[in-house]
Amino acid sequence: MKFKSTAIAHPNIAFVKYWGKRDENLRIPLNNSISMNLGNLETKTTVEFGNFNEDSVYINDNLIEGKEKERIIRAIDRFRNLKEEYKNLNVRVVSKNNFPTGAGIASSASGFAALITASASALNLNLSEKELSIYARLASGSACRSIPDGFTEWLMGTGNDDSYAISIAPKEHFKIYDLIILVKTDKKEVSSTEGMKKFNPYFYSRLAEIHENLENVRNAILTKNFKQLGIYTERDCISMHTVMMNSGLFYWEPETLKIIKEVRKLREDGKICYFTVDAGPNPHILTLQEYMEKIKEHFMNLGFDKILESLPGGRARVINDFH
Ligand code: DP6
């Protein structure tokens, strides 16, 4: 028997975002969050357990050491500690993204979702989607939303066993385009994990409106009401960045605000599109097929020529089983 598996997972873009934890160790969030997997972007990860000299992790052909490696090994150890026979096995992880890492495109979400899916399969653990989502959450909160298919909601829950993501609609349900304009792809200065620890009173205002945002975004997805989805997605993004800025975290660059203003202008001009931004400077522009080319052209003409494009994506999945 070979302890080796390869899995693919997509990053996701949150319409209602996760920012703040109720439990740091278990990564229990302050609120539910809703996102869409990004089908054109993916992380492919091979995990092999065996009698290697040591644990090793490669991401995009670079040997990973230090804190980044530790976090990955901690996720693997949750599985290795399940059985006595696994404890002596070392691991080799080889992971590749087809998109820039560390630019607020949630590479930790697809990275950990693929890692968990491949590791569980390599060790023949036969875990349910819910269990995989729980293990992914323990590694990185937003990763739990990259486990199920299409449009997903992370149910915040009350503890380890009931905080996980479910699919609320399959990827084929709603053909939303996400255009990601890359204004800067350097690694961000403050990670999400560190950033969300900086508590300030604006967290309370955000939580006061989050229920309404969740209701509206969920219903907008289910009824395919793009305008409603966009309005509440923008509202939630602004609310999260208000919290961030009050913690001293300015993830936006001048270009970020420029693009946001252009999105509003395009809308006035009848080209329906909405923005959202994660913990980084690169805006995501959500739109429908009929407006897509015109919007891309508009930003290219303004000199923004690095644009990633994606439709909704499927669940995290094993693509190659060597058993
Ligand atoms: C801004 O999932 O990276 O992208 O649980 O500490 O690993 P940790 O945080 P992480 O935070 C993602 C924050 C966000 C919003 C979102 O995707 O919901």
Residues whose N, C-alpha, C, O or C-beta is under 5 A from the ligand:
A	BS01	DP6	A14 V16 K17 Y18 R27 S33 S108 A139 S140 G141 S142 A143 S192 T193 D278 A279
